[in-house]
Amino acid sequence: MEELADAAGIPVRTLRFYRERKLIGPPRREGRIAWYNDHHLARLRTIAALLERGHTLTGIADLASTFDSGRDMGDLLALGTPPEPTEETPVRLTPENLADYFEGEVTPENLASAMSLGYLTVDGDEIVHISRRLLDASAALVREGVPLSEVMAAGLQVREHADVLARIFISLVTTHHADPQRLRPLAKSVVEAELSMALDRHLPPTGPATAERPRP
């Protein structure tokens, strides 16, 4: 315990307090010797980083519980290893990196929702986001003032519609024996064009407003 506290740069009494609050897991014991490993040290450094960012110990305990339960649940549901989309790039993050992406929005409830949607999984001391593009777009929406919970709710709606669109194009290919290798780029072109035109129809005009002349 003394060696771990020294490596983490904290007093032993602080480490004992973290153990009592279950912020770190128990050591591996061999007789009277308690062995701590890199996982414990990484968790202590994460706690220190989150405290510097204004998180409370109670909040950090809730987050730690969510990460740990999310990992266990992911194993039970076969979600322990994130799927590998053919065109999406997964992103590995530390908990403090994730806190920086979504400042003030990383709550146990939001983490649980993200894990349920499959956006996030936990791999050891790291968090894996399934898609760089989704991560960047979500962070940009939060910076625009949209709550993260609403971003994820919208993401679920988009996913449901995307599933419908995918089935439409797959049905076309299978019915007409078209080349399935051509499906992805063609389907993306159609969806992107239709979405662009739909936004044109529904977004307010961006040009300057013109005042109407008074009638005589």
ZAMARGU-4260 file (C-alpha; in steps of 0.2 Angstrom, whole numbers, plus 5000, padded with zeros to 4 digits):
<rodrens>
0) 5000/5000/5000 | 5014/5012/5004 | 5022/5008/4987 | 5006/5012/4978 | 5003/5028/4987
5) 5020/5034/4984 | 5019/5030/4965 | 5002/5039/4964 | 5009/5054/4974 | 4996/5053/4988
10) 4996/5049/5007 | 4993/5032/5013 | 4978/5038/5023 | 4970/5045/5007 | 4973/5028/4998
15) 4964/5019/5013 | 4950/5031/5011 | 4948/5027/4993 | 4948/5009/4997 | 4934/5012/5010
20) 4924/5021/4997 | 4927/5007/4985 | 4935/5019/4972 | 4948/5006/4969 | 4947/4987/4969
25) 4955/4976/4983 | 4973/4970/4980 | 4978/4952/4977 | 4984/4944/4993 | 4998/4931/4996
30) 4998/4928/5014 | 5001/4944/5023 | 5007/4953/5007 | 4994/4964/4997 | 4999/4966/4979
35) 4993/4981/4969 | 4996/4982/4950 | 4995/4995/4936 | 4976/4994/4936 | 4976/5001/4953
40) 4989/5015/4949 | 4979/5020/4933 | 4963/5021/4943 | 4971/5033/4956 | 4978/5044/4942
45) 4961/5045/4935 | 4953/5050/4951 | 4966/5063/4953 | 4963/5070/4936 | 4944/5070/4938
50) 4946/5079/4955 | 4956/5092/4946 | 4942/5095/4934 | 4930/5098/4947 | 4922/5081/4950
55) 4917/5076/4968 | 4922/5060/4976 | 4904/5055/4976 | 4902/5058/4958 | 4919/5049/4954
60) 4912/5034/4964 | 4896/5034/4954 | 4906/5035/4938 | 4918/5021/4944 | 4903/5010/4948
65) 4895/5013/4931 | 4912/5009/4922 | 4914/4993/4931 | 4896/4987/4930 | 4895/4992/4912
70) 4911/4981/4908 | 4903/4966/4918 | 4886/4969/4909 | 4895/4970/4892 | 4903/4953/4895
75) 4886/4946/4899 | 4878/4953/4884 | 4893/4949/4872 | 4897/4968/4871 | 4914/4967/4879
80) 4923/4969/4863 | 4916/4983/4852 | 4910/4979/4835 | 4921/4984/4821 | 4912/4994/4808
85) 4920/4993/4791 | 4921/5012/4789 | 4921/5019/4807 | 4937/5022/4817 | 4935/5017/4836
90) 4943/5029/4848 | 4952/5024/4864 | 4950/5037/4878 | 4954/5038/4897 | 4940/5044/4908
95) 4948/5061/4910 | 4949/5062/4890 | 4930/5058/4890 | 4927/5071/4903 | 4936/5084/4892
100) 4925/5080/4877 | 4909/5082/4886 | 4913/5094/4900 | 4900/5093/4914 | 4889/5080/4905
105) 4899/5064/4909 | 4886/5058/4922 | 4882/5039/4927 | 4866/5041/4918 | 4873/5047/4902
110) 4887/5034/4903 | 4874/5020/4906 | 4864/5026/4891 | 4880/5027/4880 | 4885/5009/4885
115) 4867/5003/4882 | 4867/5010/4864 | 4884/5002/4861 | 4893/5019/4859 | 4905/5015/4873
120) 4913/5000/4880 | 4926/4998/4894 | 4943/4989/4890 | 4954/4988/4906 | 4957/5006/4911
125) 4952/5014/4894 | 4935/5018/4887 | 4932/5014/4868 | 4920/5024/4858 | 4914/5015/4843
130) 4916/5029/4830 | 4927/5044/4829 | 4914/5053/4818 | 4900/5050/4830 | 4911/5056/4845
135) 4916/5072/4836 | 4898/5076/4831 | 4891/5072/4848 | 4904/5083/4856 | 4901/5097/4844
140) 4882/5097/4847 | 4885/5097/4866 | 4897/5113/4863 | 4882/5121/4854 | 4872/5119/4870
145) 4862/5103/4867 | 4862/5091/4882 | 4871/5075/4880 | 4856/5065/4885 | 4846/5073/4871
150) 4860/5070/4858 | 4859/5051/4863 | 4840/5051/4862 | 4841/5058/4844 | 4855/5046/4840
155) 4843/5032/4845 | 4830/5039/4833 | 4843/5041/4819 | 4848/5023/4821 | 4831/5016/4820
160) 4828/5026/4804 | 4845/5020/4797 | 4840/5002/4800 | 4825/5005/4789 | 4835/5013/4776
165) 4848/4999/4776 | 4834/4986/4774 | 4827/4995/4759 | 4844/4995/4750 | 4848/4977/4754
170) 4831/4972/4748 | 4834/4981/4731 | 4851/4972/4729 | 4844/4955/4734 | 4828/4956/4723
175) 4837/4962/4708 | 4853/4952/4710 | 4864/4968/4710 | 4882/4968/4715 | 4882/4969/4734
180) 4900/4977/4734 | 4892/4993/4726 | 4878/4994/4739 | 4887/5004/4752 | 4893/5019/4741
185) 4877/5020/4731 | 4866/5019/4747 | 4877/5033/4755 | 4875/5044/4740 | 4856/5043/4740
190) 4854/5045/4759 | 4866/5060/4760 | 4858/5069/4745 | 4840/5066/4752 | 4846/5072/4769
195) 4854/5087/4762 | 4838/5092/4752 | 4827/5088/4768 | 4837/5100/4778 | 4835/5113/4764
200) 4816/5111/4765 | 4815/5112/4784 | 4829/5123/4790 | 4825/5142/4791 | 4834/5153/4777
205) 4851/5159/4782 | 4851/5175/4772 | 4847/5192/4779 | 4829/5196/4783 | 4821/5209/4771
210) 4809/5221/4778 | 4792/5222/4769 | 4788/5239/4761 | 4773/5247/4769 | 4758/5247/4757
215) 4751/5264/4752
</rodrens>
